[in-house]
Amino acid sequence: MTLSFLIWSMACFDRKNFAICGKTIYSVRRNVIVPVRELLSEMGFECREKISQNYLELSCGGRTNRYYLFSGKDSASAASIQGMTLAGVFFDEVALQNRDFVEQAVARCSIEGTRECGVTLMEAMISTLNP
């Protein structure tokens, strides 16, 4: 699913920001980034990770997008994503993340084309979260 999200985002957008969210940033790196890095390289993507700034930058075919890594562990996490404009968001184990954070992340997706392609599933998933 992660690979599909990344390929979709690279095919549809250029020079946009995305969020990849998990319970912790460590778990995002372990469960999401590490498993797909080699596959992306084999597919011709250039991957650059800025660990100190918690983002991954992907480039391919003249397109470049940035993927910020977020922890959704508690309601205070919502402040970390507030104010960003995103073209899409990917949640790893969304049921483990704080509902306020998930709602804030979805609300950040305001670029045309995002809702039809990527966020609708995430909005449906919010209803499965425990308050």
JOMOFEN-V837725 format. One record per run of one state. SS is the DSSP state (2 for helix, 1 for strand, 0 for the rest). FROM is the first residue (numbers start at 1). LEN is the number of residues. Records with the same first field share a line. If there is no record, write none. Layout:
SS->FROM-LEN  FROM-LEN
//
This chain:
0->1-1  13-4  23-2  43-3  54-1  61-2  72-3  82-4  87-1  92-2  97-2  108-1  110-4  127-5
2->2-11  25-18  51-3  75-7  94-3  99-9  114-13
1->17-6  46-5  55-6  63-9  86-1  88-4  109-1
//
